[in-house]
Amino acid sequence: MLVGILSDSHGRCAMVRRAVGLFDSLGAELIVHCGDVGGVDVFDEMVGRPLAFVWGNTDEPDPGTLAYLKTVGIHPPDEVPVRVERGGRRIAVFHGHEQGFSSAIRRLEVEYLFHGHTHVARDERISGKRVINPGALHRATRKTVATLDLCTDQLIFHEIPGAVLGTPPSGG
């Protein structure tokens, strides 16, 4: 089972569209967004696909956003970490700014812990779990996302080409 992982899109819809297109072309069965989504326009790019996400420190889930998500079948997180189980593998999803995040890396009983926040790609094994940050689609030298094959444990970072110079990003 292939999981597409992204983070820190900060409203950059064109970048998210490219990332989701990549995930679709590779056959990803789940998309995980590790926070700092940046608005409903970003969610529009992921509608109709299995999605798990967390809010980031710059996200503001107001009542209008929550109502909109409900209408398109996206379920906002009830708590952090968001816990996902697929293919017999347990995943905990954080943004990375949450109180207790650092200690969670050591104490949670999961195979994978996904996070964002730092805008820096990461693949590290700590206390028996794989800690993965896909990088960022905004404010990063290289805009990256990742795919993880839960059957083979193969993680691949993918660079997403940026917008054409002189063209403002759509959606924020």
Buried (B, 14 or more C-beta within 10 A) or exposed (E): BBBBBBBBBBBBBBBBBBBBEBBEEEEBBBBBBBBBBBBBBBBBBBEEBBBBBBBBEBBEEEEEBEEBBEEEEBEBBEEBBBBBEBBEBBBBBBBBBBEEBEEBBEEBEBBBBBBBBBBBBBEEEEEEBBBBBBBBBBEBEEBBBBBBBBEEEEBEBBEBEBBEEEEEBBBB
